[in-house]
Amino acid sequence: MAGNRCVVYIEPGKVEVQNIDYPKLELPEQHRKCNHGVILRIVATNICGSDQHMVRGRTTAPKGQTLGHEITGEVIEVGRDV
């Protein structure tokens, strides 16, 4: 189900807001739950210096990388090992 919006690095000088699916607490490549992970409901996010470097093309980040790792959030789901 889409409904989350995020800023995605497209290429040097270009980012765009995209809708993404809600996360699941699982490791799809291993077909099992992620026992050491958490899911947060994002309350606020901030622009970091590394985000600015990505926008300007001074990065090794892959295309499609989501920006905004400086966050405040509410924990809504936890793995059993957390």
PDB file of N, CA, C and O in Angstrom:
ATOM      1  N   MET A   1       0.843  -1.178   0.000  1.00  0.00           N
ATOM      2  CA  MET A   1       0.000   0.000   0.000  1.00  0.00           C
ATOM      3  C   MET A   1       0.888   1.240   0.000  1.00  0.00           C
ATOM      4  O   MET A   1       1.711   1.412   0.899  1.00  0.00           O
ATOM      5  N   ALA A   2       0.730   2.090  -0.981  1.00  0.00           N
ATOM      6  CA  ALA A   2       1.489   3.343  -1.039  1.00  0.00           C
ATOM      7  C   ALA A   2       0.815   4.378  -0.149  1.00  0.00           C
ATOM      8  O   ALA A   2      -0.373   4.263   0.150  1.00  0.00           O
ATOM      9  N   GLY A   3       1.546   5.360   0.263  1.00  0.00           N
ATOM     10  CA  GLY A   3       1.003   6.409   1.097  1.00  0.00           C
ATOM     11  C   GLY A   3       2.084   7.163   1.834  1.00  0.00           C
ATOM     12  O   GLY A   3       1.825   8.219   2.411  1.00  0.00           O
ATOM     13  N   ASN A   4       3.288   6.637   1.821  1.00  0.00           N
ATOM     14  CA  ASN A   4       4.439   7.333   2.380  1.00  0.00           C
ATOM     15  C   ASN A   4       5.083   8.151   1.283  1.00  0.00           C
ATOM     16  O   ASN A   4       5.205   7.695   0.146  1.00  0.00           O
ATOM     17  N   ARG A   5       5.494   9.363   1.624  1.00  0.00           N
ATOM     18  CA  ARG A   5       6.228  10.177   0.657  1.00  0.00           C
ATOM     19  C   ARG A   5       7.663  10.290   1.127  1.00  0.00           C
ATOM     20  O   ARG A   5       7.928  10.394   2.325  1.00  0.00           O
ATOM     21  N   CYS A   6       8.586  10.268   0.181  1.00  0.00           N
ATOM     22  CA  CYS A   6      10.000  10.414   0.518  1.00  0.00           C
ATOM     23  C   CYS A   6      10.703  11.168  -0.602  1.00  0.00           C
ATOM     24  O   CYS A   6      10.204  11.258  -1.724  1.00  0.00           O
ATOM     25  N   VAL A   7      11.871  11.707  -0.273  1.00  0.00           N
ATOM     26  CA  VAL A   7      12.695  12.386  -1.266  1.00  0.00           C
ATOM     27  C   VAL A   7      13.747  11.386  -1.733  1.00  0.00           C
ATOM     28  O   VAL A   7      14.462  10.801  -0.920  1.00  0.00           O
ATOM     29  N   VAL A   8      13.838  11.195  -3.045  1.00  0.00           N
ATOM     30  CA  VAL A   8      14.712  10.182  -3.630  1.00  0.00           C
ATOM     31  C   VAL A   8      15.754  10.840  -4.528  1.00  0.00           C
ATOM     32  O   VAL A   8      15.435  11.723  -5.324  1.00  0.00           O
ATOM     33  N   TYR A   9      17.009  10.396  -4.389  1.00  0.00           N
ATOM     34  CA  TYR A   9      18.108  10.850  -5.242  1.00  0.00           C
ATOM     35  C   TYR A   9      17.945  10.195  -6.607  1.00  0.00           C
ATOM     36  O   TYR A   9      17.904   8.969  -6.713  1.00  0.00           O
ATOM     37  N   ILE A  10      17.852  11.018  -7.653  1.00  0.00           N
ATOM     38  CA  ILE A  10      17.686  10.518  -9.019  1.00  0.00           C
ATOM     39  C   ILE A  10      19.020  10.549  -9.765  1.00  0.00           C
ATOM     40  O   ILE A  10      19.445   9.549 -10.343  1.00  0.00           O
ATOM     41  N   GLU A  11      19.665  11.702  -9.741  1.00  0.00           N
ATOM     42  CA  GLU A  11      20.963  11.892 -10.402  1.00  0.00           C
ATOM     43  C   GLU A  11      21.531  13.206  -9.891  1.00  0.00           C
ATOM     44  O   GLU A  11      20.819  13.958  -9.225  1.00  0.00           O
ATOM     45  N   PRO A  12      22.802  13.510 -10.185  1.00  0.00           N
ATOM     46  CA  PRO A  12      23.364  14.776  -9.723  1.00  0.00           C
ATOM     47  C   PRO A  12      22.472  15.957 -10.116  1.00  0.00           C
ATOM     48  O   PRO A  12      22.132  16.137 -11.285  1.00  0.00           O
ATOM     49  N   GLY A  13      22.106  16.750  -9.117  1.00  0.00           N
ATOM     50  CA  GLY A  13      21.265  17.911  -9.356  1.00  0.00           C
ATOM     51  C   GLY A  13      19.781  17.621  -9.409  1.00  0.00           C
ATOM     52  O   GLY A  13      18.987  18.534  -9.637  1.00  0.00           O
ATOM     53  N   LYS A  14      19.379  16.365  -9.202  1.00  0.00           N
ATOM     54  CA  LYS A  14      17.960  16.036  -9.309  1.00  0.00           C
ATOM     55  C   LYS A  14      17.527  15.067  -8.211  1.00  0.00           C
ATOM     56  O   LYS A  14      18.072  13.972  -8.069  1.00  0.00           O
ATOM     57  N   VAL A  15      16.531  15.504  -7.440  1.00  0.00           N
ATOM     58  CA  VAL A  15      15.833  14.650  -6.486  1.00  0.00           C
ATOM     59  C   VAL A  15      14.351  14.820  -6.757  1.00  0.00           C
ATOM     60  O   VAL A  15      13.938  15.809  -7.363  1.00  0.00           O
ATOM     61  N   GLU A  16      13.555  13.873  -6.316  1.00  0.00           N
ATOM     62  CA  GLU A  16      12.109  14.027  -6.478  1.00  0.00           C
ATOM     63  C   GLU A  16      11.381  13.361  -5.328  1.00  0.00           C
ATOM     64  O   GLU A  16      11.883  12.425  -4.706  1.00  0.00           O
ATOM     65  N   VAL A  17      10.186  13.865  -5.059  1.00  0.00           N
ATOM     66  CA  VAL A  17       9.319  13.279  -4.039  1.00  0.00           C
ATOM     67  C   VAL A  17       8.574  12.121  -4.685  1.00  0.00           C
ATOM     68  O   VAL A  17       7.964  12.271  -5.744  1.00  0.00           O
ATOM     69  N   GLN A  18       8.632  10.960  -4.033  1.00  0.00           N
ATOM     70  CA  GLN A  18       7.962   9.773  -4.554  1.00  0.00           C
ATOM     71  C   GLN A  18       7.105   9.145  -3.464  1.00  0.00           C
ATOM     72  O   GLN A  18       7.380   9.305  -2.275  1.00  0.00           O
ATOM     73  N   ASN A  19       6.077   8.437  -3.873  1.00  0.00           N
ATOM     74  CA  ASN A  19       5.292   7.629  -2.950  1.00  0.00           C
ATOM     75  C   ASN A  19       5.934   6.255  -2.863  1.00  0.00           C
ATOM     76  O   ASN A  19       6.306   5.671  -3.881  1.00  0.00           O
ATOM     77  N   ILE A  20       6.062   5.741  -1.647  1.00  0.00           N
ATOM     78  CA  ILE A  20       6.630   4.410  -1.443  1.00  0.00           C
ATOM     79  C   ILE A  20       5.676   3.585  -0.588  1.00  0.00           C
ATOM     80  O   ILE A  20       4.803   4.128   0.090  1.00  0.00           O
ATOM     81  N   ASP A  21       5.852   2.276  -0.628  1.00  0.00           N
ATOM     82  CA  ASP A  21       5.029   1.388   0.182  1.00  0.00           C
ATOM     83  C   ASP A  21       5.384   1.528   1.655  1.00  0.00           C
ATOM     84  O   ASP A  21       6.499   1.917   2.000  1.00  0.00           O
ATOM     85  N   TYR A  22       4.420   1.207   2.525  1.00  0.00           N
ATOM     86  CA  TYR A  22       4.704   1.138   3.947  1.00  0.00           C
ATOM     87  C   TYR A  22       5.678  -0.016   4.177  1.00  0.00           C
ATOM     88  O   TYR A  22       5.574  -1.047   3.512  1.00  0.00           O
ATOM     89  N   PRO A  23       6.618   0.139   5.102  1.00  0.00           N
ATOM     90  CA  PRO A  23       7.603  -0.923   5.325  1.00  0.00           C
ATOM     91  C   PRO A  23       7.003  -2.126   6.044  1.00  0.00           C
ATOM     92  O   PRO A  23       5.978  -2.026   6.718  1.00  0.00           O
ATOM     93  N   LYS A  24       7.667  -3.260   5.880  1.00  0.00           N
ATOM     94  CA  LYS A  24       7.316  -4.480   6.598  1.00  0.00           C
ATOM     95  C   LYS A  24       8.550  -4.913   7.370  1.00  0.00           C
ATOM     96  O   LYS A  24       9.676  -4.722   6.913  1.00  0.00           O
ATOM     97  N   LEU A  25       8.338  -5.489   8.526  1.00  0.00           N
ATOM     98  CA  LEU A  25       9.443  -5.932   9.367  1.00  0.00           C
ATOM     99  C   LEU A  25       9.869  -7.334   8.926  1.00  0.00           C
ATOM    100  O   LEU A  25       9.636  -8.324   9.620  1.00  0.00           O
ATOM    101  N   GLU A  26      10.499  -7.386   7.751  1.00  0.00           N
ATOM    102  CA  GLU A  26      10.924  -8.671   7.204  1.00  0.00           C
ATOM    103  C   GLU A  26      12.165  -8.497   6.340  1.00  0.00           C
ATOM    104  O   GLU A  26      12.487  -7.397   5.891  1.00  0.00           O
ATOM    105  N   LEU A  27      12.835  -9.587   6.124  1.00  0.00           N
ATOM    106  CA  LEU A  27      13.987  -9.648   5.227  1.00  0.00           C
ATOM    107  C   LEU A  27      13.540 -10.447   4.017  1.00  0.00           C
ATOM    108  O   LEU A  27      13.647 -11.673   4.018  1.00  0.00           O
ATOM    109  N   PRO A  28      13.039  -9.779   2.984  1.00  0.00           N
ATOM    110  CA  PRO A  28      12.436 -10.498   1.858  1.00  0.00           C
ATOM    111  C   PRO A  28      13.387 -11.455   1.152  1.00  0.00           C
ATOM    112  O   PRO A  28      12.969 -12.512   0.679  1.00  0.00           O
ATOM    113  N   GLU A  29      14.667 -11.088   1.080  1.00  0.00           N
ATOM    114  CA  GLU A  29      15.616 -11.971   0.405  1.00  0.00           C
ATOM    115  C   GLU A  29      15.860 -13.263   1.186  1.00  0.00           C
ATOM    116  O   GLU A  29      16.329 -14.254   0.625  1.00  0.00           O
ATOM    117  N   GLN A  30      15.538 -13.248   2.493  1.00  0.00           N
ATOM    118  CA  GLN A  30      15.712 -14.443   3.324  1.00  0.00           C
ATOM    119  C   GLN A  30      14.375 -15.076   3.693  1.00  0.00           C
ATOM    120  O   GLN A  30      14.343 -16.108   4.364  1.00  0.00           O
ATOM    121  N   HIS A  31      13.277 -14.471   3.264  1.00  0.00           N
ATOM    122  CA  HIS A  31      11.923 -14.979   3.513  1.00  0.00           C
ATOM    123  C   HIS A  31      11.648 -15.198   5.002  1.00  0.00           C
ATOM    124  O   HIS A  31      11.103 -16.227   5.401  1.00  0.00           O
ATOM    125  N   ARG A  32      12.038 -14.209   5.815  1.00  0.00           N
ATOM    126  CA  ARG A  32      11.776 -14.318   7.253  1.00  0.00           C
ATOM    127  C   ARG A  32      11.659 -12.931   7.872  1.00  0.00           C
ATOM    128  O   ARG A  32      12.026 -11.924   7.267  1.00  0.00           O
ATOM    129  N   LYS A  33      11.132 -12.910   9.103  1.00  0.00           N
ATOM    130  CA  LYS A  33      11.001 -11.659   9.840  1.00  0.00           C
ATOM    131  C   LYS A  33      12.376 -11.107  10.195  1.00  0.00           C
ATOM    132  O   LYS A  33      13.341 -11.858  10.336  1.00  0.00           O
ATOM    133  N   CYS A  34      12.454  -9.797  10.335  1.00  0.00           N
ATOM    134  CA  CYS A  34      13.688  -9.129  10.752  1.00  0.00           C
ATOM    135  C   CYS A  34      13.642  -8.988  12.273  1.00  0.00           C
ATOM    136  O   CYS A  34      13.006  -8.068  12.787  1.00  0.00           O
ATOM    137  N   ASN A  35      14.304  -9.880  12.989  1.00  0.00           N
ATOM    138  CA  ASN A  35      14.235  -9.915  14.449  1.00  0.00           C
ATOM    139  C   ASN A  35      14.977  -8.770  15.123  1.00  0.00           C
ATOM    140  O   ASN A  35      14.699  -8.468  16.283  1.00  0.00           O
ATOM    141  N   HIS A  36      15.903  -8.131  14.441  1.00  0.00           N
ATOM    142  CA  HIS A  36      16.713  -7.064  15.032  1.00  0.00           C
ATOM    143  C   HIS A  36      16.303  -5.673  14.532  1.00  0.00           C
ATOM    144  O   HIS A  36      17.027  -4.705  14.764  1.00  0.00           O
ATOM    145  N   GLY A  37      15.175  -5.558  13.862  1.00  0.00           N
ATOM    146  CA  GLY A  37      14.773  -4.283  13.272  1.00  0.00           C
ATOM    147  C   GLY A  37      13.614  -3.618  13.990  1.00  0.00           C
ATOM    148  O   GLY A  37      12.975  -4.210  14.859  1.00  0.00           O
ATOM    149  N   VAL A  38      13.359  -2.385  13.614  1.00  0.00           N
ATOM    150  CA  VAL A  38      12.206  -1.631  14.104  1.00  0.00           C
ATOM    151  C   VAL A  38      11.574  -0.880  12.935  1.00  0.00           C
ATOM    152  O   VAL A  38      12.228  -0.612  11.926  1.00  0.00           O
ATOM    153  N   ILE A  39      10.319  -0.551  13.084  1.00  0.00           N
ATOM    154  CA  ILE A  39       9.634   0.329  12.136  1.00  0.00           C
ATOM    155  C   ILE A  39       9.220   1.569  12.903  1.00  0.00           C
ATOM    156  O   ILE A  39       8.630   1.489  13.980  1.00  0.00           O
ATOM    157  N   LEU A  40       9.541   2.715  12.327  1.00  0.00           N
ATOM    158  CA  LEU A  40       9.207   4.002  12.935  1.00  0.00           C
ATOM    159  C   LEU A  40       8.144   4.715  12.113  1.00  0.00           C
ATOM    160  O   LEU A  40       8.127   4.627  10.886  1.00  0.00           O
ATOM    161  N   ARG A  41       7.262   5.418  12.802  1.00  0.00           N
ATOM    162  CA  ARG A  41       6.373   6.377  12.148  1.00  0.00           C
ATOM    163  C   ARG A  41       7.113   7.704  12.233  1.00  0.00           C
ATOM    164  O   ARG A  41       7.346   8.212  13.330  1.00  0.00           O
ATOM    165  N   ILE A  42       7.480   8.260  11.109  1.00  0.00           N
ATOM    166  CA  ILE A  42       8.283   9.481  11.079  1.00  0.00           C
ATOM    167  C   ILE A  42       7.431  10.671  11.507  1.00  0.00           C
ATOM    168  O   ILE A  42       6.339  10.901  10.987  1.00  0.00           O
ATOM    169  N   VAL A  43       7.963  11.416  12.470  1.00  0.00           N
ATOM    170  CA  VAL A  43       7.297  12.613  12.976  1.00  0.00           C
ATOM    171  C   VAL A  43       7.914  13.857  12.345  1.00  0.00           C
ATOM    172  O   VAL A  43       7.208  14.800  11.987  1.00  0.00           O
ATOM    173  N   ALA A  44       9.246  13.849  12.214  1.00  0.00           N
ATOM    174  CA  ALA A  44       9.948  14.989  11.622  1.00  0.00           C
ATOM    175  C   ALA A  44      11.246  14.492  11.004  1.00  0.00           C
ATOM    176  O   ALA A  44      11.808  13.486  11.438  1.00  0.00           O
ATOM    177  N   THR A  45      11.711  15.196  10.000  1.00  0.00           N
ATOM    178  CA  THR A  45      12.998  14.881   9.378  1.00  0.00           C
ATOM    179  C   THR A  45      13.729  16.185   9.094  1.00  0.00           C
ATOM    180  O   THR A  45      13.128  17.259   9.085  1.00  0.00           O
ATOM    181  N   ASN A  46      15.015  16.078   8.865  1.00  0.00           N
ATOM    182  CA  ASN A  46      15.843  17.253   8.676  1.00  0.00           C
ATOM    183  C   ASN A  46      16.779  17.022   7.493  1.00  0.00           C
ATOM    184  O   ASN A  46      17.059  15.875   7.143  1.00  0.00           O
ATOM    185  N   ILE A  47      17.251  18.071   6.890  1.00  0.00           N
ATOM    186  CA  ILE A  47      18.224  17.963   5.807  1.00  0.00           C
ATOM    187  C   ILE A  47      19.616  17.913   6.423  1.00  0.00           C
ATOM    188  O   ILE A  47      19.976  18.756   7.245  1.00  0.00           O
ATOM    189  N   CYS A  48      20.383  16.927   6.020  1.00  0.00           N
ATOM    190  CA  CYS A  48      21.748  16.722   6.516  1.00  0.00           C
ATOM    191  C   CYS A  48      22.738  17.197   5.454  1.00  0.00           C
ATOM    192  O   CYS A  48      22.391  17.311   4.278  1.00  0.00           O
ATOM    193  N   GLY A  49      23.957  17.469   5.869  1.00  0.00           N
ATOM    194  CA  GLY A  49      24.994  17.867   4.923  1.00  0.00           C
ATOM    195  C   GLY A  49      25.222  16.833   3.840  1.00  0.00           C
ATOM    196  O   GLY A  49      25.474  17.183   2.687  1.00  0.00           O
ATOM    197  N   SER A  50      25.135  15.545   4.206  1.00  0.00           N
ATOM    198  CA  SER A  50      25.342  14.504   3.189  1.00  0.00           C
ATOM    199  C   SER A  50      24.224  14.515   2.151  1.00  0.00           C
ATOM    200  O   SER A  50      24.458  14.176   0.992  1.00  0.00           O
ATOM    201  N   ASP A  51      23.012  14.900   2.551  1.00  0.00           N
ATOM    202  CA  ASP A  51      21.916  15.032   1.582  1.00  0.00           C
ATOM    203  C   ASP A  51      22.239  16.125   0.565  1.00  0.00           C
ATOM    204  O   ASP A  51      21.981  15.963  -0.627  1.00  0.00           O
ATOM    205  N   GLN A  52      22.800  17.227   1.034  1.00  0.00           N
ATOM    206  CA  GLN A  52      23.159  18.319   0.131  1.00  0.00           C
ATOM    207  C   GLN A  52      24.245  17.884  -0.856  1.00  0.00           C
ATOM    208  O   GLN A  52      24.216  18.274  -2.023  1.00  0.00           O
ATOM    209  N   HIS A  53      25.201  17.077  -0.389  1.00  0.00           N
ATOM    210  CA  HIS A  53      26.241  16.559  -1.291  1.00  0.00           C
ATOM    211  C   HIS A  53      25.620  15.684  -2.376  1.00  0.00           C
ATOM    212  O   HIS A  53      26.027  15.750  -3.536  1.00  0.00           O
ATOM    213  N   MET A  54      24.640  14.869  -2.006  1.00  0.00           N
ATOM    214  CA  MET A  54      23.985  14.001  -2.987  1.00  0.00           C
ATOM    215  C   MET A  54      23.307  14.831  -4.067  1.00  0.00           C
ATOM    216  O   MET A  54      23.430  14.537  -5.256  1.00  0.00           O
ATOM    217  N   VAL A  55      22.601  15.855  -3.652  1.00  0.00           N
ATOM    218  CA  VAL A  55      21.891  16.698  -4.615  1.00  0.00           C
ATOM    219  C   VAL A  55      22.872  17.367  -5.571  1.00  0.00           C
ATOM    220  O   VAL A  55      22.571  17.548  -6.751  1.00  0.00           O
ATOM    221  N   ARG A  56      24.030  17.729  -5.067  1.00  0.00           N
ATOM    222  CA  ARG A  56      25.030  18.410  -5.903  1.00  0.00           C
ATOM    223  C   ARG A  56      25.897  17.438  -6.708  1.00  0.00           C
ATOM    224  O   ARG A  56      26.747  17.863  -7.490  1.00  0.00           O
ATOM    225  N   GLY A  57      25.681  16.138  -6.516  1.00  0.00           N
ATOM    226  CA  GLY A  57      26.420  15.155  -7.294  1.00  0.00           C
ATOM    227  C   GLY A  57      27.744  14.730  -6.701  1.00  0.00           C
ATOM    228  O   GLY A  57      28.488  13.978  -7.329  1.00  0.00           O
ATOM    229  N   ARG A  58      28.054  15.202  -5.494  1.00  0.00           N
ATOM    230  CA  ARG A  58      29.305  14.814  -4.834  1.00  0.00           C
ATOM    231  C   ARG A  58      29.024  13.625  -3.915  1.00  0.00           C
ATOM    232  O   ARG A  58      29.045  13.750  -2.691  1.00  0.00           O
ATOM    233  N   THR A  59      28.763  12.480  -4.527  1.00  0.00           N
ATOM    234  CA  THR A  59      28.361  11.315  -3.750  1.00  0.00           C
ATOM    235  C   THR A  59      28.662  10.025  -4.492  1.00  0.00           C
ATOM    236  O   THR A  59      28.829  10.017  -5.712  1.00  0.00           O
ATOM    237  N   THR A  60      28.727   8.967  -3.760  1.00  0.00           N
ATOM    238  CA  THR A  60      28.802   7.627  -4.350  1.00  0.00           C
ATOM    239  C   THR A  60      27.484   6.896  -4.122  1.00  0.00           C
ATOM    240  O   THR A  60      27.379   5.696  -4.376  1.00  0.00           O
ATOM    241  N   ALA A  61      26.486   7.622  -3.644  1.00  0.00           N
ATOM    242  CA  ALA A  61      25.182   7.006  -3.364  1.00  0.00           C
ATOM    243  C   ALA A  61      24.546   6.488  -4.648  1.00  0.00           C
ATOM    244  O   ALA A  61      24.683   7.101  -5.707  1.00  0.00           O
ATOM    245  N   PRO A  62      23.858   5.373  -4.552  1.00  0.00           N
ATOM    246  CA  PRO A  62      23.192   4.829  -5.742  1.00  0.00           C
ATOM    247  C   PRO A  62      21.947   5.627  -6.094  1.00  0.00           C
ATOM    248  O   PRO A  62      21.305   6.211  -5.220  1.00  0.00           O
ATOM    249  N   LYS A  63      21.616   5.648  -7.357  1.00  0.00           N
ATOM    250  CA  LYS A  63      20.360   6.268  -7.775  1.00  0.00           C
ATOM    251  C   LYS A  63      19.222   5.518  -7.097  1.00  0.00           C
ATOM    252  O   LYS A  63      19.242   4.291  -6.995  1.00  0.00           O
ATOM    253  N   GLY A  64      18.231   6.272  -6.638  1.00  0.00           N
ATOM    254  CA  GLY A  64      17.108   5.668  -5.929  1.00  0.00           C
ATOM    255  C   GLY A  64      17.246   5.700  -4.420  1.00  0.00           C
ATOM    256  O   GLY A  64      16.337   5.281  -3.704  1.00  0.00           O
ATOM    257  N   GLN A  65      18.383   6.198  -3.925  1.00  0.00           N
ATOM    258  CA  GLN A  65      18.613   6.294  -2.484  1.00  0.00           C
ATOM    259  C   GLN A  65      17.627   7.279  -1.875  1.00  0.00           C
ATOM    260  O   GLN A  65      17.425   8.368  -2.412  1.00  0.00           O
ATOM    261  N   THR A  66      17.011   6.903  -0.752  1.00  0.00           N
ATOM    262  CA  THR A  66      16.100   7.790  -0.036  1.00  0.00           C
ATOM    263  C   THR A  66      16.911   8.732   0.840  1.00  0.00           C
ATOM    264  O   THR A  66      17.801   8.291   1.568  1.00  0.00           O
ATOM    265  N   LEU A  67      16.613  10.022   0.777  1.00  0.00           N
ATOM    266  CA  LEU A  67      17.280  11.017   1.606  1.00  0.00           C
ATOM    267  C   LEU A  67      16.512  11.185   2.911  1.00  0.00           C
ATOM    268  O   LEU A  67      15.357  10.773   3.021  1.00  0.00           O
ATOM    269  N   GLY A  68      17.168  11.796   3.902  1.00  0.00           N
ATOM    270  CA  GLY A  68      16.479  12.137   5.139  1.00  0.00           C
ATOM    271  C   GLY A  68      16.719  11.174   6.278  1.00  0.00           C
ATOM    272  O   GLY A  68      15.760  10.716   6.900  1.00  0.00           O
ATOM    273  N   HIS A  69      17.970  10.849   6.574  1.00  0.00           N
ATOM    274  CA  HIS A  69      18.258   9.926   7.667  1.00  0.00           C
ATOM    275  C   HIS A  69      18.296  10.613   9.031  1.00  0.00           C
ATOM    276  O   HIS A  69      18.475   9.944  10.049  1.00  0.00           O
ATOM    277  N   GLU A  70      18.134  11.917   9.068  1.00  0.00           N
ATOM    278  CA  GLU A  70      18.065  12.666  10.325  1.00  0.00           C
ATOM    279  C   GLU A  70      16.591  12.756  10.702  1.00  0.00           C
ATOM    280  O   GLU A  70      15.877  13.644  10.237  1.00  0.00           O
ATOM    281  N   ILE A  71      16.139  11.826  11.553  1.00  0.00           N
ATOM    282  CA  ILE A  71      14.701  11.722  11.803  1.00  0.00           C
ATOM    283  C   ILE A  71      14.364  11.686  13.288  1.00  0.00           C
ATOM    284  O   ILE A  71      15.199  11.361  14.133  1.00  0.00           O
ATOM    285  N   THR A  72      13.126  12.028  13.572  1.00  0.00           N
ATOM    286  CA  THR A  72      12.497  11.796  14.864  1.00  0.00           C
ATOM    287  C   THR A  72      11.276  10.955  14.573  1.00  0.00           C
ATOM    288  O   THR A  72      10.492  11.281  13.682  1.00  0.00           O
ATOM    289  N   GLY A  73      11.106   9.874  15.317  1.00  0.00           N
ATOM    290  CA  GLY A  73       9.992   8.995  15.016  1.00  0.00           C
ATOM    291  C   GLY A  73       9.440   8.299  16.240  1.00  0.00           C
ATOM    292  O   GLY A  73      10.031   8.325  17.319  1.00  0.00           O
ATOM    293  N   GLU A  74       8.299   7.681  16.046  1.00  0.00           N
ATOM    294  CA  GLU A  74       7.625   6.895  17.074  1.00  0.00           C
ATOM    295  C   GLU A  74       7.757   5.425  16.681  1.00  0.00           C
ATOM    296  O   GLU A  74       7.430   5.050  15.555  1.00  0.00           O
ATOM    297  N   VAL A  75       8.233   4.599  17.600  1.00  0.00           N
ATOM    298  CA  VAL A  75       8.373   3.171  17.329  1.00  0.00           C
ATOM    299  C   VAL A  75       6.981   2.551  17.275  1.00  0.00           C
ATOM    300  O   VAL A  75       6.205   2.664  18.224  1.00  0.00           O
ATOM    301  N   ILE A  76       6.671   1.891  16.149  1.00  0.00           N
ATOM    302  CA  ILE A  76       5.348   1.268  16.024  1.00  0.00           C
ATOM    303  C   ILE A  76       5.419  -0.253  15.911  1.00  0.00           C
ATOM    304  O   ILE A  76       4.406  -0.935  16.065  1.00  0.00           O
ATOM    305  N   GLU A  77       6.630  -0.793  15.637  1.00  0.00           N
ATOM    306  CA  GLU A  77       6.787  -2.245  15.583  1.00  0.00           C
ATOM    307  C   GLU A  77       8.251  -2.582  15.846  1.00  0.00           C
ATOM    308  O   GLU A  77       9.154  -1.897  15.365  1.00  0.00           O
ATOM    309  N   VAL A  78       8.474  -3.654  16.623  1.00  0.00           N
ATOM    310  CA  VAL A  78       9.844  -4.066  16.931  1.00  0.00           C
ATOM    311  C   VAL A  78      10.014  -5.561  16.678  1.00  0.00           C
ATOM    312  O   VAL A  78       9.077  -6.343  16.838  1.00  0.00           O
ATOM    313  N   GLY A  79      11.219  -5.939  16.283  1.00  0.00           N
ATOM    314  CA  GLY A  79      11.564  -7.345  16.158  1.00  0.00           C
ATOM    315  C   GLY A  79      11.764  -7.951  17.539  1.00  0.00           C
ATOM    316  O   GLY A  79      11.951  -7.223  18.514  1.00  0.00           O
ATOM    317  N   ARG A  80      11.727  -9.269  17.632  1.00  0.00           N
ATOM    318  CA  ARG A  80      11.793  -9.933  18.943  1.00  0.00           C
ATOM    319  C   ARG A  80      13.136  -9.758  19.642  1.00  0.00           C
ATOM    320  O   ARG A  80      13.209  -9.927  20.859  1.00  0.00           O
ATOM    321  N   ASP A  81      14.202  -9.427  18.915  1.00  0.00           N
ATOM    322  CA  ASP A  81      15.519  -9.266  19.533  1.00  0.00           C
ATOM    323  C   ASP A  81      15.843  -7.822  19.906  1.00  0.00           C
ATOM    324  O   ASP A  81      16.972  -7.522  20.292  1.00  0.00           O
ATOM    325  N   VAL A  82      14.880  -6.942  19.795  1.00  0.00           N
ATOM    326  CA  VAL A  82      15.121  -5.527  20.109  1.00  0.00           C
ATOM    327  C   VAL A  82      14.777  -5.263  21.564  1.00  0.00           C
ATOM    328  O   VAL A  82      14.909  -4.133  22.034  1.00  0.00           O
TER     329      VAL A  82
END
